[in-house]
Amino acid sequence: MSAAQIGNDATAEKAFMATLQLAAFGQDDNRLGGTDIGEVLLTTSDGDLCSRPLVGHEQGLDIQPADLTSPEVAFLVNVRWAMPEFGYLWLQADNGGQLYRIPRSGSAQVWNLNYELARTRVLWNSQLEQASGAAAPGAISAALRARLARAGSLLHDAMFANHDRRSHLARPWTPGSGWPSRRHAGASPWRPPAQSPHTLSR
């Protein structure tokens, strides 16, 4: 068998391998590569590492069964996110409290990492707000409540743009591709769920 045939077989095998792909975007809406995102850590709900540190490729990061301690493990995504003129933040994405899993064999999922990080943080903040309000009514100021409501409203608006972007991400990507957003008139304001299966004990 020639080297070209071996290479084609390897490419075909990878194409049928179950993959969860994370795509991220910079301030100018440019697609970030793995070296821009930096090392990504996957952890269980208990905070235990379930993979080695992962670094992606020019279009983001692929997570496959061989990267995990167990192909069936559910995990959070931990990212060291660079902040220009500030430094960096450690951010987590947890799929709205459901955690992520590798899709079934032969299929692939593509996630917008920016949206996933924002969705997780807004949900956590909402849960903390509800817990604090129940424990000590009046402990949260009106100004802070207004900021939390604003964050929820922005996430609601981003939800539609995220739907469009994920549709584009599922297609072959080329440099300079645009990522249009979509406005939905009359959409109801976003409201966080009352509780999440994922705890906040971290």
N, C-alpha and C positions, 0 to 999 in steps of 0.2 A: 504494500500500500504506500502511495506517495505521501510526502509531507503535506501537500495541498489537500489530499483526501482526509488525512488525519485532522488537519485544521478545520476542514468543513464539518467533519463529524463532531468535533468538540464544540463548534459554534452551534450546530443543530441541537446537541444535547443540552447546552446552556439555555437555548431558546425555550425548551420544554421544561426547564427546571422551575419549580415554584419560587417566586420572587416577590418580595415586598420592596418597592422602590420609593425612596424619599427624594423629592425635588425641592430645592430652595432657591430663593430669589433675593437679590441685593436691593439697595435703596433705589437704584435706577431701573429696577425690574429686570435686571440682567440675571441670567441663570447662573447659579453658583455651583462650582465643582466641588469635589470631595476635599481638596486641599483648602478651599475657601471656608468650607463648613468646619473642617478640623475633625479630630477624633470624636466618634460617637460611641457612647456606652449604652448597652442594653441591660436593664435590670428587671427583676421580678417585682411584684407588689410589695414584697418584704424588704426590698432594697439590695438584694443579692445580685451580683453580676451573673449574667447568663450568656455572655459572649466575651470574646477578646475585644479590645478596642478596635473599632472599624473605621476605615478611611475610604471614601468613595472615589468615583471616577469623574470625568469632566462634566457629566450630566447629573450628578448627585450621588446617591448611595444605594446599593443593592444589598438586601438582607436575604440570605438563603438558608435552608435548613442546616447546612454544614457549618454555618457561623454560630449556631446556638448550642448550648449544652444539651438541649433536647428539642427536636423538631416541633414538639407539641406545646412548648412553653409559651405562656403569655407574657408580654414584656412592655416596659415603658422605654421611650427613647430619650436619652439625656444628651444634650448638645451644649458645647462650649461656644456660645454665640458672640461673635465679635461686635463691639459697639464703638464706632469711630469716635475719637476724642474722649473716650471714657475708659475703654479696656474690654472687658467681656463679662457675660453673665452665663451662669449655668441654668439652662432651661429644660423643662421636661414636657413631653407630650404623652398622653395616656389614652387617646382615642375616646375622649369624653367619659373616662372612668371604666371603659370596657377593656382597655389594654389592646395591644396589637398581637396578631398571630400570623404566621406564614400561611399564605393561601394554599389551597389544595394543590396536589402535584399537577404540573403542567399549566398552571395559571399564574397570573401576575396581577398585582395591585400597585397603583401609583398614588402616592399621597403628597399633598402640598404641605411641606414641613412648616412654612410660615404660618399657615392657617391652623395647623394642628397645635403648634405651640401656643397661639393666641387662644384657641378654643379651650385648651386645658387650663390656662391661667384664669380666664374669665369664669369658668365653671368653679374652679377652686375658690376664687374670691367670693363668688356668690354663696357657696356653701359656708365659708367662714362668716360672711355677713349674716346669714340665717342663724348660724350657731351662736354668734355673739349677741344678736338681737334677742334670741330666746333666753340666753343666760343672764344678760344684763340689758334690759330694754332702755333705749336712749344712749347706749354706749357709743353708737356710731353716729357721727355728726351728719347734718343734712348735706354739707359740702361733699363728704366722702360718699354718701349714698348717691349723690348726683353724678359723681365720677364713675361709680360702679355701674350706674344705669347707662351712662354714656358709652362705657366699654361694651356693655351688652348690645347696645344699639349698633355700634360699629361692627361688632361681630355678626350681627344679623345681616347688615349690608354686605359684609364680606362673604357670607355664605353663598350668595348667588354667583359672585365672581369666582369663588372657589369651585363651584360646580362646573363653570365654563372652563376654568383652567385645568381641572382634572381631565375633562374631555379632551383638551388639547394635549395634555401630557401623555395620554394613552396612544397618541399618534407619534410617528417618527418625528424627532425634533431636529430643527436646523437653526444655526445662528441667525439672529435677527427676527425670529418668529415673534409675532405679537401675542398678547394675552388679553383679549377684550373682556370687559366686564359687562354685566347685564343689569339693567334697572327693572325692578318690578313695582309698578305703582300699586298702592293700596295694600301692600304686604303688611301683615300684622307684626307688631313689635316682638322682638325675640324675648323669650322668657326662659330662664334656666330651669331644669328639672328640680323638683323638691329635694332629691337626694341622688347620690351616685353610688354604684357598687364599689367604687374605689375610695378608700379611706383617705383622710388628710393627715394621718399620723406620721409626718415626716417634715 
